[in-house]
Amino acid sequence: MILSSGNNPPMEASSAQQGQSALTDDAERNRLLAEMAEQSTDMISRHTPQEWRFIYASPAVTHLLGYSVDEIIGMSAYELYHPDEVEDFKRRRPSVFYEKGFYTHTYRFRCKDGHYTWLESTSRSIRDEQSGELKEILVVSRDVSRRIEAEARMLQYQKELNRASRLVVMGEMASGLAHELNQPLTAIVNYARGIERRLESKQTLSLEEVTPVLQRITSTAMRAGGILHRMMDFARKQESVREQLDLHGLIDDLLEFCASSAAQNNVLLENRTPAILPQVMADRVQLEQVFLNLILNAIESCQTKPEDEPLSVWIDASLVKNEQVIISVYDQGEGLSGDVEQLFEQFFTTKAEGLGMGLSISRSLIEAHGGQLRGEKLPGKGSAFHVVLPLSLSSIEELNE
């Protein structure tokens, strides 16, 4: 018993040593964390929940923003946000304060010298373990200006490439467009000469006789102007503008636009899409570019001699779960050979004088709209290209009522 009693003090000493070791470990851990924050090239900061004021900033703030640590303490982040973005961030504050999650966003911050730099920050809410009260916001920020600039250059390059592709399509349609314009211009000349001849013969013309002819001249001139306006819209350099679009009407307009090319190649065009289709939110010029490319490819694959039986190109549509619409361009041509996916690779072409960019750009435009573009070999002869697009929110709501 005495021996047993004598062993108790060493056990107590051991517990004390363990406690001291734990305190030492915590201190070492805190020291390492502080050292990491001090040495990190990312800015680590802590902020008050309401005014988003800096209550701590790591030394990286000087490299990123030009401020010293002492200068930025007490400043509100709202003072540094770009004016175009501060109100948007304030609206999104509930997302930042999500209880256990992280929130990442990219924005512009004003540096000490007045210029703005792009930062990407990940925020974390720090709450009281007992009450759940929001105490502060922990933020880790890094400079992403070079990435943003590279993305902007790539976007501009893509825009220029898209426009170049449209100009190539216009070049391919040059003869057909010349024919389209020649018809109304010839009609205008004929109407005007008819009136001129009657006036030269000194015939008396009543207002009732002249008015219908003048109306024909006006309507024909407007038709020619409409063709030119469409050509200019399609070819001009412009920003993407998304709007609610009627796909059936868009397809109708494009088939009318391609009518001369189809006639020259002895091809029949048909719009089989339902007259009433749910609308999509999209850029009209970009969708026209995609469908015009697909229609012209289909016409080219179906071209036959005038004395032969004409082949057909038709467009149909279907819905998927009341959430997406599929617009399909079908043709009775020779069909697709080899790997269909290879057709969408940049610079791959099956045409003798093709650039190999049309389908690649078309797919990128559709994917930018949240959709898909794929090709399909049809049994026997013929091929199909399917454009899948998400419906607009209003269309989805109407379909699900």
C-alpha positions as CSV (number, residue, x, y, z in Angstrom):
1,M,0.0,0.0,0.0
2,I,2.9,2.3,0.9
3,L,4.5,1.6,-2.5
4,S,1.3,2.2,-4.3
5,S,0.8,5.5,-2.5
6,G,4.3,6.5,-3.3
7,N,3.7,6.1,-7.0
8,N,1.0,8.8,-7.2
9,P,3.2,12.0,-7.3
10,P,5.1,10.9,-10.5
11,M,1.7,10.4,-12.3
12,E,0.6,13.9,-11.4
13,A,3.9,15.3,-12.6
14,S,3.4,13.4,-15.9
15,S,-0.1,15.1,-16.4
16,A,1.5,18.5,-15.7
17,Q,4.2,17.8,-18.3
18,Q,1.6,16.9,-20.9
19,G,-0.3,20.1,-20.2
20,Q,2.9,22.1,-20.6
21,S,3.7,20.3,-23.8
22,A,0.2,21.1,-25.2
23,L,0.7,24.7,-24.4
24,T,4.1,24.6,-26.1
25,D,2.6,23.0,-29.2
26,D,-0.2,25.6,-29.4
27,A,2.4,28.4,-29.1
28,E,4.5,26.9,-31.8
29,R,1.5,26.4,-34.1
30,N,0.4,30.0,-33.6
31,R,4.0,31.1,-34.3
32,L,4.1,29.2,-37.5
33,L,0.7,30.5,-38.6
34,A,1.8,34.0,-37.9
35,E,5.0,33.5,-39.8
36,M,3.1,32.1,-42.8
37,A,0.8,35.1,-42.8
38,E,3.8,37.5,-42.6
39,Q,5.7,35.7,-45.5
40,S,2.7,34.9,-47.8
41,T,2.5,36.8,-51.1
42,D,-1.3,36.6,-50.7
43,M,-2.8,39.3,-48.6
44,I,-4.5,37.9,-45.4
45,S,-6.9,40.3,-43.8
46,R,-9.6,40.5,-41.1
47,H,-12.6,42.8,-41.3
48,T,-15.5,44.0,-39.2
49,P,-18.9,42.5,-40.4
50,Q,-20.7,45.8,-41.0
51,E,-18.4,48.4,-42.5
52,W,-15.9,45.8,-43.7
53,R,-13.1,47.7,-42.0
54,F,-9.6,46.3,-41.8
55,I,-8.7,45.1,-38.3
56,Y,-5.7,43.2,-39.6
57,A,-3.7,43.0,-42.8
58,S,-0.6,41.0,-43.6
59,P,2.5,42.7,-45.0
60,A,1.5,41.6,-48.5
61,V,-0.9,44.5,-48.5
62,T,2.0,46.8,-49.4
63,H,3.0,44.7,-52.4
64,L,-0.6,44.3,-53.6
65,L,-2.1,47.8,-52.9
66,G,0.8,50.1,-51.9
67,Y,-0.5,50.8,-48.4
68,S,1.5,50.0,-45.3
69,V,-0.2,47.8,-42.7
70,D,-0.7,50.8,-40.3
71,E,-2.3,52.9,-43.1
72,I,-4.9,50.4,-44.1
73,I,-6.0,49.4,-40.6
74,G,-9.4,51.1,-40.0
75,M,-10.1,51.7,-43.6
76,S,-13.3,50.3,-45.1
77,A,-13.1,48.0,-48.0
78,Y,-16.0,49.8,-49.5
79,E,-13.8,52.9,-49.9
80,L,-11.4,50.8,-52.1
81,Y,-13.9,49.0,-54.3
82,H,-14.3,50.2,-57.9
83,P,-17.5,52.4,-58.0
84,D,-19.0,50.0,-60.6
85,E,-18.7,47.1,-58.3
86,V,-19.2,48.2,-54.7
87,E,-23.1,48.3,-54.8
88,D,-23.1,44.8,-56.4
89,F,-20.9,43.5,-53.6
90,K,-23.1,45.0,-50.9
91,R,-26.1,43.2,-52.4
92,R,-24.2,39.9,-52.2
93,R,-23.1,40.3,-48.6
94,P,-25.5,37.6,-47.4
95,S,-23.6,35.1,-49.5
96,V,-20.3,36.2,-47.9
97,F,-21.8,35.8,-44.4
98,Y,-22.9,32.2,-45.1
99,E,-22.4,30.5,-41.8
100,K,-19.9,27.7,-42.6
101,G,-19.0,28.3,-46.2
102,F,-16.4,30.1,-48.2
103,Y,-17.2,32.8,-50.7
104,T,-14.9,33.6,-53.7
105,H,-15.3,36.6,-55.9
106,T,-13.2,38.7,-58.3
107,Y,-13.2,42.5,-58.2
108,R,-11.2,45.7,-58.7
109,F,-9.6,47.4,-55.7
110,R,-8.0,50.9,-55.6
111,C,-4.3,51.0,-54.9
112,K,-2.6,53.8,-53.0
113,D,-1.5,55.5,-56.2
114,G,-5.0,55.6,-57.5
115,H,-5.0,52.9,-60.1
116,Y,-7.2,49.8,-59.8
117,T,-6.0,46.2,-59.7
118,W,-7.9,43.0,-60.0
119,L,-8.1,40.8,-56.8
120,E,-9.6,37.4,-56.2
121,S,-10.6,36.9,-52.6
122,T,-11.9,34.0,-50.6
123,S,-13.9,35.0,-47.5
124,R,-14.8,33.1,-44.4
125,S,-17.2,34.1,-41.7
126,I,-15.8,33.8,-38.1
127,R,-18.6,33.3,-35.5
128,D,-18.8,32.9,-31.8
129,E,-18.9,29.2,-31.0
130,Q,-21.5,29.6,-28.3
131,S,-23.9,32.3,-29.6
132,G,-23.2,32.0,-33.3
133,E,-22.8,35.8,-33.5
134,L,-20.8,37.0,-36.5
135,K,-17.5,38.4,-35.1
136,E,-15.4,39.1,-38.1
137,I,-14.6,38.1,-41.7
138,L,-11.3,36.4,-42.7
139,V,-10.2,37.1,-46.3
140,V,-7.4,35.8,-48.4
141,S,-6.7,37.9,-51.5
142,R,-4.4,37.6,-54.5
143,D,-3.6,39.7,-57.5
144,V,-5.1,38.2,-60.7
145,S,-4.6,41.2,-63.0
146,R,-2.5,39.3,-65.5
147,R,-5.1,36.5,-65.7
148,I,-7.9,39.0,-66.2
149,E,-5.9,40.8,-68.9
150,A,-5.2,37.5,-70.6
151,E,-8.8,36.5,-70.5
152,A,-9.8,39.9,-72.0
153,R,-7.3,39.5,-74.8
154,M,-8.6,36.0,-75.5
155,L,-12.2,37.3,-75.5
156,Q,-11.3,40.0,-78.0
157,Y,-9.4,37.5,-80.1
158,Q,-12.5,35.2,-80.1
159,K,-14.7,38.2,-81.1
160,E,-12.4,39.0,-84.1
161,L,-12.3,35.4,-85.1
162,N,-16.1,35.2,-85.0
163,R,-16.4,38.3,-87.1
164,A,-13.8,36.9,-89.6
165,S,-15.9,33.7,-89.8
166,R,-19.0,35.7,-90.6
167,L,-17.2,37.6,-93.4
168,V,-16.0,34.3,-94.9
169,V,-19.7,33.1,-94.9
170,M,-20.7,36.4,-96.6
171,G,-18.0,35.8,-99.2
172,E,-19.3,32.3,-99.8
173,M,-22.8,33.8,-100.4
174,A,-21.6,36.6,-102.6
175,S,-23.1,35.4,-105.8
176,G,-26.4,34.5,-104.1
177,L,-26.6,37.9,-102.4
178,A,-25.8,39.7,-105.7
179,H,-28.7,37.8,-107.2
180,E,-31.0,38.8,-104.3
181,L,-30.1,42.4,-104.7
182,N,-30.3,42.4,-108.5
183,Q,-33.9,41.3,-108.5
184,P,-35.4,44.2,-106.6
185,L,-33.0,46.7,-108.3
186,T,-34.1,45.5,-111.7
187,A,-37.7,45.7,-110.7
188,I,-37.3,49.3,-109.5
189,V,-35.6,50.2,-112.8
190,N,-38.4,48.6,-114.8
191,Y,-41.1,50.4,-112.9
192,A,-39.4,53.7,-113.3
193,R,-38.7,53.2,-117.0
194,G,-42.4,52.3,-117.5
195,I,-43.5,55.6,-116.1
196,E,-40.7,57.4,-118.1
197,R,-41.9,55.8,-121.4
198,R,-45.5,56.8,-120.8
199,L,-44.4,60.4,-120.0
200,E,-42.2,60.5,-123.2
201,S,-45.2,59.4,-125.3
202,K,-47.0,62.4,-123.7
203,Q,-49.7,60.1,-122.2
204,T,-51.7,61.6,-119.5
205,L,-51.2,59.7,-116.2
206,S,-53.7,60.0,-113.5
207,L,-52.8,59.8,-109.8
208,E,-54.7,56.4,-109.6
209,E,-52.3,55.0,-112.3
210,V,-49.1,56.3,-110.9
211,T,-49.8,55.6,-107.2
212,P,-49.6,51.7,-107.4
213,V,-46.4,51.9,-109.4
214,L,-44.8,54.2,-106.9
215,Q,-45.9,51.9,-104.1
216,R,-44.2,49.0,-105.8
217,I,-41.0,51.0,-106.3
218,T,-41.1,51.9,-102.6
219,S,-41.8,48.4,-101.3
220,T,-39.1,46.9,-103.6
221,A,-36.6,49.4,-102.6
222,M,-37.3,48.6,-98.9
223,R,-36.8,44.9,-99.7
224,A,-33.4,45.7,-101.2
225,G,-32.6,47.9,-98.2
226,G,-33.7,45.1,-95.8
227,I,-31.2,42.7,-97.5
228,L,-28.4,45.2,-97.2
229,H,-29.3,45.9,-93.6
230,R,-29.2,42.2,-92.7
231,M,-25.8,41.9,-94.5
232,M,-24.4,44.9,-92.5
233,D,-25.8,43.6,-89.2
234,F,-24.3,40.2,-89.8
235,A,-20.8,41.5,-90.8
236,R,-20.4,44.5,-88.5
237,K,-18.3,44.5,-85.4
238,Q,-20.6,44.7,-82.4
239,E,-21.0,43.6,-78.8
240,S,-23.1,40.6,-77.9
241,V,-26.6,41.5,-77.0
242,R,-28.9,38.8,-75.6
243,E,-32.6,39.0,-76.0
244,Q,-35.8,36.8,-76.1
245,L,-35.7,35.2,-79.6
246,D,-38.4,33.5,-81.6
247,L,-36.6,30.6,-83.2
248,H,-39.2,29.8,-85.8
249,G,-39.1,33.3,-87.2
250,L,-35.3,33.4,-87.1
251,I,-35.2,30.2,-89.1
252,D,-37.7,31.5,-91.6
253,D,-35.6,34.6,-92.2
254,L,-32.4,32.6,-92.7
255,L,-34.1,30.2,-95.2
256,E,-35.3,33.2,-97.2
257,F,-31.8,34.6,-97.0
258,C,-30.4,31.4,-98.4
259,A,-33.1,30.8,-101.0
260,S,-30.8,32.0,-103.9
261,S,-27.9,29.8,-102.9
262,A,-30.3,26.8,-102.6
263,A,-31.8,27.5,-106.1
264,Q,-28.4,27.8,-107.6
265,N,-27.5,24.4,-106.2
266,N,-30.9,22.8,-107.0
267,V,-31.7,22.3,-103.3
268,L,-35.1,22.5,-101.7
269,L,-35.3,24.3,-98.3
270,E,-38.0,23.7,-95.7
271,N,-38.8,25.0,-92.2
272,R,-40.5,22.2,-90.3
273,T,-40.1,23.8,-86.9
274,P,-43.5,24.5,-85.0
275,A,-44.8,27.9,-85.7
276,I,-45.0,28.5,-81.9
277,L,-41.7,27.6,-80.2
278,P,-40.6,28.5,-76.7
279,Q,-38.2,31.4,-76.7
280,V,-34.5,31.4,-75.9
281,M,-32.4,34.1,-74.4
282,A,-29.6,34.6,-77.0
283,D,-27.7,36.9,-79.2
284,R,-29.5,37.0,-82.6
285,V,-26.4,37.7,-84.8
286,Q,-24.5,34.8,-83.2
287,L,-27.3,32.4,-83.6
288,E,-27.8,33.5,-87.2
289,Q,-24.1,32.9,-87.7
290,V,-24.4,29.3,-86.4
291,F,-27.5,28.4,-88.3
292,L,-26.4,30.1,-91.5
293,N,-23.1,28.1,-91.4
294,L,-25.0,24.9,-90.9
295,I,-27.6,25.6,-93.6
296,L,-24.9,26.6,-96.2
297,N,-23.0,23.4,-95.4
298,A,-26.1,21.4,-95.8
299,I,-26.9,23.1,-99.2
300,E,-23.4,22.5,-100.4
301,S,-23.6,18.8,-99.5
302,C,-26.8,18.4,-101.5
303,Q,-25.9,20.4,-104.6
304,T,-27.1,18.6,-107.8
305,K,-27.3,19.5,-111.5
306,P,-30.4,21.4,-112.6
307,E,-31.7,18.4,-114.6
308,D,-31.5,16.1,-111.6
309,E,-34.1,15.6,-108.9
310,P,-33.5,18.2,-106.2
311,L,-32.4,17.1,-102.8
312,S,-33.8,18.6,-99.6
313,V,-32.5,20.5,-96.5
314,W,-34.9,20.9,-93.7
315,I,-34.9,22.2,-90.2
316,D,-36.9,20.7,-87.3
317,A,-37.3,21.3,-83.6
318,S,-38.1,19.4,-80.4
319,L,-38.2,20.0,-76.6
320,V,-36.3,18.2,-73.9
321,K,-38.0,18.1,-70.5
322,N,-39.5,21.6,-71.0
323,E,-36.0,23.0,-70.3
324,Q,-34.2,22.8,-73.6
325,V,-35.0,23.1,-77.3
326,I,-33.2,21.2,-80.0
327,I,-33.0,22.8,-83.5
328,S,-31.8,20.2,-86.0
329,V,-30.5,20.9,-89.6
330,Y,-31.0,17.8,-91.8
331,D,-29.8,17.2,-95.3
332,Q,-30.0,14.4,-98.0
333,G,-26.3,14.8,-99.0
334,E,-23.5,12.3,-99.1
335,G,-23.4,12.2,-95.3
336,L,-20.5,12.3,-92.8
337,S,-17.5,10.1,-93.0
338,G,-14.9,9.3,-90.4
339,D,-15.0,10.7,-86.8
340,V,-17.8,13.3,-86.6
341,E,-16.1,15.0,-83.6
342,Q,-13.1,15.8,-85.8
343,L,-15.3,18.2,-87.8
344,F,-15.4,20.5,-84.8
345,E,-11.6,20.8,-84.5
346,Q,-10.0,24.1,-85.6
347,F,-8.6,24.1,-89.1
348,F,-10.0,20.7,-90.0
349,T,-12.0,20.9,-93.2
350,T,-13.4,18.5,-95.9
351,K,-13.7,21.4,-98.4
352,A,-11.0,22.1,-100.9
353,E,-11.0,25.8,-100.1
354,G,-12.3,25.7,-96.6
355,L,-10.7,27.3,-93.5
356,G,-11.9,24.7,-91.0
357,M,-13.2,27.3,-88.6
358,G,-16.9,27.4,-89.2
359,L,-18.0,24.5,-87.1
360,S,-15.4,25.1,-84.4
361,I,-16.6,28.7,-83.9
362,S,-20.2,27.6,-84.1
363,R,-19.7,25.2,-81.3
364,S,-18.0,27.8,-79.1
365,L,-20.8,30.3,-79.7
366,I,-23.5,27.7,-78.7
367,E,-21.5,26.6,-75.7
368,A,-21.2,30.3,-74.6
369,H,-25.0,30.2,-74.6
370,G,-25.0,27.2,-72.3
371,G,-25.9,24.8,-75.1
372,Q,-24.4,22.1,-77.2
373,L,-23.7,21.5,-80.9
374,R,-23.2,18.0,-82.2
375,G,-23.2,16.2,-85.6
376,E,-24.9,12.9,-86.5
377,K,-24.5,10.4,-89.4
378,L,-27.9,9.4,-90.7
379,P,-28.7,5.9,-91.9
380,G,-27.8,5.6,-95.5
381,K,-27.2,9.1,-96.9
382,G,-27.6,12.4,-95.2
383,S,-26.5,14.0,-92.0
384,A,-27.9,16.1,-89.2
385,F,-26.5,18.8,-86.9
386,H,-28.3,19.4,-83.6
387,V,-28.2,22.7,-81.7
388,V,-29.3,22.3,-78.1
389,L,-30.2,25.6,-76.3
390,P,-31.6,26.3,-72.8
391,L,-35.0,27.9,-72.8
392,S,-35.5,31.3,-71.3
393,L,-36.7,31.3,-67.7
394,S,-40.1,32.9,-68.7
395,S,-40.6,30.1,-71.3
396,I,-39.8,27.4,-68.7
397,E,-42.2,28.9,-66.3
398,E,-45.0,29.1,-68.9
399,L,-44.4,25.4,-69.9
400,N,-44.5,24.2,-66.3
401,E,-47.7,26.1,-65.3
